Amino acid sequence: MDPADHKYFTIIDYVIFVLLLVASMAIGLYYAFTGGRQSTTQEFLFADRSMKCLPLSLSLMATFQSAVAIIGTPAEIYANGTQYWFIGCSYILGLLIPAHIFIPLFYRLHLTSVYQYLELRFCKAVRICGTVTFIFQMVIYMGVGIYTPALALNAVTGFHLWGAVLATGLVCTLYTALGGLKAVVWTDVFQTVVMFTGQLAVIIVGVHQAGGLSDTWVKVRDGGRISGIDLNPDPTVRHTFWTLGVGGVFLMLSLYGVNQAQVQRYLSSRTEKEAVMSCYMVFPCLQVALMLSCLMGLVMYACYDNNSPLKQQYITSKDQMVLYFVMDMLQNFPGLPGLFVACLFSASLSTISSAFNSLATVTMVDLIKPHYSMTEARATLLSKLLALSYGIICLAMAYVVHLMNSSVLQAALSIFGMVGGPLLGLFCLGIFFPCANSIGAVTGLAAGLIVAFWVGIGGFLSRMPSSVQVLPLNFTNTIPAASENITFTAVPAVIDATSRPVGLNGLYSLSYMWYSALNSSTVVLIGLIISFVTGPTKGDDVASGTVYPVMKTAQSLLRKLVKPSVCCTATPEHKEMDGHKELNGNVMEDAGTEEETETFLPSDPVSHLEQETSV
């Protein structure tokens, strides 16, 4: 495609794009005028706790399958090969741990905001700190998430920049404010179908353009884009098996274990079992999404080989790579460019709507409701106004991002990922360490945030002089495939070996995949040290059901593996006696049975939030 000959949308493309927005809006209006008509906070914020596992699983996947990932992951695969695909290994533990630890604990405590847990376990100050940190995280990402795809679309197709931003932002704000969580979940389902369809269409056409499956395979194989398992233990290398498969677990836990947008969906399930099943069903959904994005990157390479549009200066940023490919290869297929743009903006809509809903929930439940008594009708109206207000803030943040250059946009994306690690560490401190106290929790969170911003911003500043030529293996960015400029090179490993960073530069060059692990570990370590210095919490002072019995569970599993007969010889009296003592999270001297481990929390506990009016 000639750089001066931009391929603009046809009428069919515009129709498909508009139909996406109209359909999303229609779903919101449907739930605004049916059922309970979103007249209570339980219906508006939690869908009356009546959601089934299949739509929830698709919504859970769509929430963080953002437009940044759809336009970025293929470009990452095109530039550096399939090594990034190994992040799929982290999905196993990254979803099993929430399914068996976080979800049962949060569900049985009858929470409405995940940060209520922090007050139950520690104190109100810790809860407010966690809430404010989450709001800061999501508000920044909202502007980036809505602006990035609009900017890429504008640069490649000439689609009006602010027209795309306003259309996406306003439609998303309206259906979220009118239809509540039900509308958000079911639009996520619809948008997920659109996402998969758009990506699949691009892959099929791209394979045809490249000469068929066999030719595509030969080109990517000969081009060195099929990566083996890289077991390099160097933490400064962007993508190895360890950074992706191990560091990625912490990133997944911060997203699917303790993030309000995801926990709110777990809590909207009809039963705890369905909440756990929805988490299990996310695994194949995420694998399919990852596979489609990676295949698109391979097809792009088969079509362009090493003559990338970026190298030819047809485009100016890696962000524009995928859309350029779509407009170039699909120009003779009317409607397909529009379908892919609908796919792209579906990802953006699903992410932003989830942000609106979760931000309205935590603001209402954590910051307003505890301090102001109000009727149910007024609380519901205020929740809708909060969702609307965050939509306006989103548009304002998009304008702020517009005023930044690409390097600052990079920093904004990094901030989103850096904040998730300390929040994960804060919850882990409370759930797995009964001795941790409130002072240790606040101090640990502060230390984790300081380390996160020190490493993240320090790394960004250390790379500023070389912003034109960036070494791909040493680039640390929170969202890998989103915003870094890349240098296409056939031998990146040689470059990395000759310029290995040392000292502070080594810390600043830490792979972004280790950010969550580093920051969460800092919170836990500092939190435990301060807790022991100021006086650890006694077992009797820990609220019932807020601590997971790690040692008891480990002992039970170990005994079952080593001596299976032990589990069968325990008397009923022994089981009953041990089960009552475990609710504080105290470690028992005698190992329990499997039944005890599975019921470490009461199946139908009395809510610990009786002092607050139910939202």
Buried (B, 14 or more C-beta within 10 A) or exposed (E): BEEEEBBEBBEBBBEBBEEBBEBBBBBBBBBBEEBBBBEBBBBBBBBBBEBBBEBBBBBBBBBBBBBBBBBBBBBBBBBBBBBBBBBBBBBEBBBBBBBBBBBBBBBBBBBBBBBBBBBBBBBEBBBBBBBBBBBBBBBBBBBBBBBBBBBBBBBBBEBEBBEBBBBBBBBBBBBBBBBBBBBBBBBBBBBBBBBBBBBBBBBEBBBEBBEEEEEBBBBBEEBEBBBEEBEBEBBBBBBBBBBBBBBBBBBBBBBBBBBBBBBBBBBBBBEBEBBBBBBEBBBEBBEBBBBBBBBBBBBBBBBBEEEBBBEEEBBEBBBBBBBBBBBBBBBEBBBBBBBBBBBBBBBBBBBBBBBBBBBBBBBBBBBBBBEEEEEBEEBBBBBBEBBBBBBEBBBBBBEBBBEBEBBEBBBBBBBBBBBBBBBBBBBBBBBBBBBBBBBBBBBBBBBBBBBBBBBBBBBBEBBEEEBEEBBBBBBBBBBBBBBBBBBBBEEBEEBBEEEEBEEEBBBBBBBBBBBBBBBBBBBBBBBBBBBEEEEBBEBEEBBBBBBBBBEBBEBBEEBBEEEEEBBEEBEEEBBEEBBEEBBBBBBBEEBBBBEBBBBBBEEEEEEBBEEBBEB
